[in-house]
Amino acid sequence: QVQLVESGGGLVQAGGSLRLSCAASGRTFSSYVMGWFRQAPGKEREFVAAISRSGAITSYADSVKGRFTVSRDNAESTAYLQMYTLKPEDTAAYYCAAGRGWTTVVAGTIDYWGKGALVTVSS
């Protein structure tokens, strides 16, 4: 099992930047594909980004591609989501997730989730 704790959320002005962290506790962080999801008020949860076990491969939703960067530090058992040029429509609760493979992570059918970090982008 793995426990995930997000941090770094908060209020930021449109055009600003924010970095979310996801600290993992448990066995073998490097064995998990890591993903980020978000859920805005009144909307369904959506995929944001994912990163492979080694960090060599990343995937992004079209809505954030070019603005967000996902990374990981396996030595510190932490994943990151660096968000640039934030827009009001990025306002959401952001969730970190860990899964065994790409398909399950991107689909959101994942066993391990953080409790979420709120990101509010003001205009």
WOMOPE-V670313 format. One record per residue. N is the residue number from 0. RES is the residue in one letter. PHI is phi in degrees with one decimal (NA if undefined). Layout:
# WOMOPE-V670313
[[N:RES:PHI] [N:RES:PHI]]
This chain:
# WOMOPE-V670313
[[0:Q:NA] [1:V:-139.1] [2:Q:-109.3] [3:L:-122.5] [4:V:-131.7] [5:E:-86.6] [6:S:-152.4] [7:G:102.6] [8:G:-72.5] [9:G:159.4] [10:L:-101.0] [11:V:-142.8] [12:Q:-76.9] [13:A:-54.5] [14:G:92.1] [15:G:-85.0] [16:S:-127.8] [17:L:-154.6] [18:R:-120.6] [19:L:-94.3] [20:S:-118.8] [21:C:-131.2] [22:A:-91.1] [23:A:-110.8] [24:S:-122.3] [25:G:134.4] [26:R:-81.9] [27:T:47.4] [28:F:-55.3] [29:S:-68.1] [30:S:-83.2] [31:Y:-108.7] [32:V:-72.4] [33:M:-109.9] [34:G:-134.9] [35:W:-124.0] [36:F:-131.3] [37:R:-144.2] [38:Q:-139.7] [39:A:-88.7] [40:P:-56.2] [41:G:77.7] [42:K:-122.7] [43:E:-79.9] [44:R:-62.5] [45:E:-132.1] [46:F:-69.6] [47:V:-113.9] [48:A:-161.8] [49:A:-147.1] [50:I:-141.9] [51:S:-71.9] [52:R:-57.7] [53:S:-86.9] [54:G:89.2] [55:A:-75.8] [56:I:-122.0] [57:T:-131.0] [58:S:-142.0] [59:Y:-136.0] [60:A:-67.5] [61:D:-58.1] [62:S:-68.3] [63:V:-118.3] [64:K:-59.1] [65:G:91.2] [66:R:-112.5] [67:F:-108.3] [68:T:-132.7] [69:V:-99.7] [70:S:-147.9] [71:R:-152.4] [72:D:-127.4] [73:N:-66.8] [74:A:-64.5] [75:E:-104.3] [76:S:53.0] [77:T:-136.7] [78:A:-109.4] [79:Y:-131.9] [80:L:-131.3] [81:Q:-89.4] [82:M:-113.8] [83:Y:-110.6] [84:T:45.5] [85:L:-66.7] [86:K:-119.0] [87:P:-54.5] [88:E:-70.9] [89:D:-80.9] [90:T:-59.2] [91:A:-177.3] [92:A:-87.8] [93:Y:-104.7] [94:Y:-120.7] [95:C:-92.2] [96:A:-140.9] [97:A:-127.7] [98:G:-145.1] [99:R:-87.2] [100:G:-157.4] [101:W:-60.9] [102:T:-60.1] [103:T:-69.8] [104:V:-68.2] [105:V:-63.3] [106:A:-76.0] [107:G:81.1] [108:T:-89.0] [109:I:-125.1] [110:D:-80.9] [111:Y:-115.5] [112:W:-132.1] [113:G:-78.3] [114:K:-87.3] [115:G:104.2] [116:A:-132.6] [117:L:-83.3] [118:V:-122.7] [119:T:-120.4] [120:V:-110.9] [121:S:-92.3] [122:S:-98.7]]
